[in-house]
Amino acid sequence: MADHSLVLDLALTIRHDGHGGVADDLDEAEGLTRWVREHAAVPGAEGFVADEVALASVRALRAAVRALLAHAVRPGPPSSADADRLPPVGAALDLVNRAAAAVPTVPRLEWPEGADPYLERRADAVPDAVTVLCAALARAAVEFLAGPDREKLRACHGPRCVRYFLKEHPRQEWCKPSCGNRARVARHQQRHRVPA
């Protein structure tokens, strides 16, 4: 089951700070703890507490995911947040695939009394929380990037925006209406600028 919002939410932990710069929601372990707990789709989210190892692992995975998102929006330009600091696509693919494979799962048929059967994938063994977290995030990225929604992926080019988004409407050009407003204001100012 793909959770595309999880992939985009991870990528969007790098965002415009509102003052012309870039903010990182995962700049410290407490930020990662907060982010994971806000995402119920992440295994073990309720009791997760990040440390420096978890932070470094997730930040490396996020960089790999953003590199693959930047590659996916080609020939359009990537997000301007970190395009010059991303790992090469080959290294990003390797990191995401290794993280996704770190927690082997097996299909299991569940059939509760009085309900329809369903398929559930469970880990064969229970590794540490960081490995489980990174595997879940990497698998979500793999499913998204290999799926049909990848074609809708765009980098927002609103002034100062660094986000990726899914283009849901043919006329959608920005991730949020506020980015469209900033772009229109910037164009208006450019047209009405008086030469000095």
MIDRENTOR-487657 format. One line per field, with one value per residue (C-alpha): residue in one letter; x, y, z. Coordinates in Angstrom, 2 decimals. Example, Ala and Ser with C-alpha at 12.3 -4.5 7.8 and 13.67 -1.06 7.14 Angstrom:
residues 2
rest [A | S]
east [12.30 | 13.67]
north [-4.50 | -1.06]
up [7.80 | 7.14]
***
This chain:
residues 196
rest [M | A | D | H | S | L | V | L | D | L | A | L | T | I | R | H | D | G | H | G | G | V | A | D | D | L | D | E | A | E | G | L | T | R | W | V | R | E | H | A | A | V | P | G | A | E | G | F | V | A | D | E | V | A | L | A | S | V | R | A | L | R | A | A | V | R | A | L | L | A | H | A | V | R | P | G | P | P | S | S | A | D | A | D | R | L | P | P | V | G | A | A | L | D | L | V | N | R | A | A | A | A | V | P | T | V | P | R | L | E | W | P | E | G | A | D | P | Y | L | E | R | R | A | D | A | V | P | D | A | V | T | V | L | C | A | A | L | A | R | A | A | V | E | F | L | A | G | P | D | R | E | K | L | R | A | C | H | G | P | R | C | V | R | Y | F | L | K | E | H | P | R | Q | E | W | C | K | P | S | C | G | N | R | A | R | V | A | R | H | Q | Q | R | H | R | V | P | A]
east [0.00 | 1.61 | 1.45 | 2.51 | 1.83 | 4.48 | 7.12 | 6.21 | 5.94 | 9.48 | 10.77 | 8.89 | 10.69 | 12.92 | 10.81 | 10.82 | 11.26 | 9.11 | 12.11 | 13.78 | 15.73 | 15.26 | 14.18 | 14.88 | 12.24 | 14.75 | 17.58 | 17.70 | 16.55 | 13.52 | 12.28 | 12.50 | 10.69 | 7.90 | 7.67 | 7.47 | 4.84 | 2.72 | 2.74 | 0.67 | 1.56 | 5.11 | 5.58 | 6.10 | 5.24 | 3.53 | 6.53 | 9.32 | 12.15 | 14.92 | 18.60 | 21.52 | 21.90 | 18.22 | 18.49 | 21.55 | 19.93 | 16.65 | 18.37 | 20.56 | 17.47 | 15.65 | 18.54 | 18.38 | 14.61 | 14.92 | 17.61 | 15.23 | 12.36 | 14.65 | 15.47 | 11.77 | 10.74 | 13.23 | 13.45 | 12.00 | 14.29 | 14.32 | 13.49 | 16.00 | 16.36 | 19.16 | 19.62 | 23.33 | 23.88 | 22.01 | 23.76 | 24.11 | 21.09 | 22.99 | 24.02 | 20.48 | 18.99 | 21.43 | 20.67 | 16.87 | 16.98 | 19.24 | 16.98 | 13.85 | 15.45 | 16.70 | 13.44 | 12.34 | 8.60 | 6.45 | 2.87 | 0.40 | -3.27 | -5.51 | -9.14 | -11.04 | -14.27 | -17.20 | -15.01 | -13.31 | -9.76 | -6.96 | -3.26 | -0.88 | 2.88 | 4.84 | 8.51 | 10.09 | 12.21 | 11.92 | 14.98 | 15.68 | 13.26 | 15.53 | 15.88 | 12.10 | 11.50 | 13.97 | 12.63 | 9.07 | 10.07 | 12.21 | 9.45 | 6.99 | 9.47 | 10.01 | 6.28 | 5.68 | 8.57 | 7.68 | 3.97 | 1.73 | 1.62 | 5.29 | 4.12 | 2.19 | 5.25 | 6.40 | 8.82 | 7.10 | 8.75 | 6.90 | 9.25 | 11.31 | 9.42 | 11.38 | 8.50 | 7.53 | 3.85 | 1.51 | -0.15 | -3.81 | -5.34 | -4.19 | -3.91 | -2.08 | 1.33 | 2.23 | 2.11 | -0.19 | -2.27 | 0.14 | 2.96 | 0.77 | 0.01 | 3.73 | 4.48 | 1.78 | 3.00 | 6.59 | 5.51 | 3.47 | 6.41 | 8.73 | 6.41 | 5.94 | 9.50 | 10.75 | 14.31 | 16.63]
north [0.00 | 3.23 | 6.34 | 9.11 | 11.78 | 10.20 | 10.52 | 14.12 | 14.98 | 13.67 | 15.73 | 18.78 | 18.80 | 21.19 | 24.27 | 28.02 | 29.71 | 32.75 | 35.10 | 34.26 | 31.27 | 27.55 | 25.85 | 22.24 | 20.59 | 17.81 | 20.02 | 18.21 | 14.92 | 16.54 | 17.66 | 14.09 | 12.76 | 15.29 | 14.57 | 10.79 | 11.07 | 13.28 | 10.56 | 7.61 | 5.71 | 5.32 | 2.05 | 2.66 | 6.36 | 6.63 | 5.88 | 6.90 | 8.95 | 10.01 | 10.17 | 11.47 | 8.13 | 8.16 | 11.80 | 11.17 | 8.09 | 9.83 | 12.97 | 10.87 | 9.04 | 12.36 | 13.68 | 10.52 | 10.85 | 14.54 | 13.58 | 11.06 | 13.58 | 16.09 | 13.42 | 12.59 | 16.17 | 16.39 | 18.01 | 20.67 | 22.17 | 20.65 | 22.43 | 25.16 | 24.23 | 21.75 | 20.82 | 21.63 | 19.43 | 16.25 | 12.93 | 11.57 | 9.57 | 6.25 | 6.75 | 7.87 | 4.76 | 2.54 | 4.14 | 3.99 | 0.37 | -0.71 | 0.98 | -0.60 | -4.07 | -3.76 | -5.10 | -8.20 | -8.77 | -11.79 | -11.79 | -13.05 | -13.83 | -12.50 | -13.59 | -12.22 | -13.97 | -12.45 | -10.29 | -10.59 | -11.89 | -9.43 | -9.46 | -8.00 | -7.76 | -8.29 | -8.18 | -11.59 | -10.32 | -7.08 | -4.87 | -1.62 | 1.30 | 3.37 | 0.54 | 0.01 | 3.75 | 4.09 | 0.94 | 2.25 | 5.64 | 4.06 | 1.64 | 4.51 | 6.34 | 3.25 | 2.69 | 6.34 | 6.70 | 3.44 | 4.28 | 6.32 | 9.40 | 10.12 | 11.69 | 14.31 | 15.31 | 18.89 | 21.23 | 24.45 | 27.48 | 30.11 | 32.80 | 31.40 | 28.05 | 24.82 | 22.30 | 19.38 | 18.68 | 16.49 | 18.36 | 17.46 | 19.92 | 20.81 | 24.50 | 23.93 | 25.60 | 25.97 | 23.85 | 26.28 | 29.33 | 31.53 | 30.57 | 31.58 | 34.88 | 35.56 | 34.72 | 37.08 | 39.88 | 39.34 | 39.47 | 42.62 | 44.31 | 43.30 | 44.80 | 48.04 | 48.58 | 52.05 | 52.08 | 54.08]
up [0.00 | -1.14 | 0.96 | -1.40 | 1.18 | 3.42 | 0.68 | -0.09 | 3.61 | 4.13 | 1.20 | 2.48 | 5.81 | 3.88 | 3.25 | 2.76 | 6.14 | 5.32 | 5.33 | 2.02 | 3.35 | 3.85 | 7.07 | 7.99 | 10.18 | 10.84 | 12.05 | 15.39 | 16.93 | 18.57 | 15.16 | 13.84 | 16.92 | 16.39 | 12.64 | 13.10 | 15.84 | 13.55 | 10.88 | 12.04 | 8.83 | 10.13 | 12.04 | 15.76 | 15.45 | 18.85 | 21.03 | 18.67 | 20.14 | 17.78 | 18.62 | 16.55 | 14.69 | 13.70 | 12.65 | 10.46 | 8.87 | 8.04 | 6.79 | 4.46 | 3.22 | 2.74 | 0.63 | -1.50 | -1.89 | -2.86 | -5.40 | -6.94 | -6.92 | -8.64 | -11.23 | -11.67 | -12.55 | -15.42 | -17.88 | -15.57 | -12.96 | -9.45 | -6.21 | -5.55 | -1.87 | -2.15 | -5.80 | -5.60 | -2.51 | -3.48 | -4.00 | -7.55 | -8.76 | -8.67 | -5.04 | -4.15 | -5.76 | -3.89 | -0.52 | -1.00 | -2.19 | 0.68 | 3.21 | 1.68 | 1.79 | 5.38 | 6.83 | 4.91 | 5.01 | 4.31 | 3.05 | 5.61 | 5.10 | 7.86 | 8.06 | 11.05 | 12.01 | 10.12 | 7.84 | 4.48 | 4.29 | 3.62 | 2.93 | 5.47 | 5.13 | 8.31 | 9.12 | 9.54 | 12.41 | 14.31 | 13.76 | 15.58 | 15.26 | 13.00 | 10.49 | 10.50 | 10.05 | 7.17 | 5.50 | 5.65 | 4.25 | 1.52 | 0.50 | 0.27 | -1.98 | -4.16 | -4.59 | -5.42 | -7.87 | -9.65 | -9.72 | -11.99 | -9.73 | -10.47 | -13.76 | -11.73 | -9.67 | -10.06 | -8.34 | -7.33 | -8.84 | -6.90 | -5.59 | -2.70 | -2.72 | -2.38 | -2.35 | -4.56 | -5.24 | -7.28 | -10.13 | -9.63 | -12.12 | -15.66 | -14.75 | -11.46 | -11.56 | -7.88 | -4.73 | -2.89 | -3.78 | -1.81 | -4.20 | -7.14 | -5.45 | -4.86 | -8.51 | -9.77 | -7.47 | -8.64 | -12.32 | -11.67 | -9.92 | -12.75 | -15.41 | -13.50 | -12.42 | -13.29 | -14.68 | -12.47]
***
